[in-house]
Amino acid sequence: MWKPGTCPLEEKAATIQLPYINSFECMRQYQNAFDSGKIDFASVIGISCPICGKPQCYREISPYKRSAIDLFPSFRKERIAIARFLCRRRNKTFSLLPIQLIPYMQYSASAVIGTLIVGLRYWQKGKKGFWGAFIEADPESLLSPWLVFGWLKMVEAALRRCHRSLCRWYKLSAISTVAGIWQNIKGYFHAFGWTERFGDLRDHICRYSRATGDFLFGTPSQRRSHEAGASP
């Protein structure tokens, strides 16, 4: 996976998503900075094209818009512009997705993690975590128990995939390969300090993305293409 200063991407995907590491407090701050032209994406990418590795090969093209739904501290839905670029040599595009968002998901990373923290709280009381998270959500959020279950599986799979990298910063030895999914989430969240809140979520995601050039949660387009090609 690409990260600044490393070798170019060689994936077969026609489009590639890269994490845009930033310090914006919310997506509205990001959008305001985007609209006013205050984000220097070229300095983030560097002189070399992340797809072919050639200097000064890429150029910025029209951005695309995507939905971004936050649930904490309150429900909010916005349309966010995503910066997009073209590799002239290979005629492939790549985009910079803010790390507050998750590839191919409308709900933000904080919405997903915050919801699972609520569900975990119910589960630890012997109740149904999916239902507990659902009943506490804003009705306008269109959250459902099935959606919470999908997030639970996605997050646990992502953390397991990243387990070796995460062990560099967190004590994860107590997490078992045979434990249930809520038990595993409890172990990871406890190691991250996500018990009742997740105020440092962005810091955790930034740390992982800086070290790997990848997204902590979700599957970007280039990995989707690879995984699909590996399927029987």
Secondary structure by P-SEA (a helix, b strand, c coil): ccccccccccccccbbbbbbccccccaaaaaaaaaacccccccccccccccccccccccccbbbbbbbbbcccbbbbbbbbbbbbbcccccbbbbbccccccccccccaaaaaaaaaaaaaaaaacccaaaaaaaaccccccccaaaaaaaaaaaaaaaaaaccccccccccccccccccaaaaaaaaaaaacccccccaaaaaaaaaaaacccccccccaaaaaaaaaacc
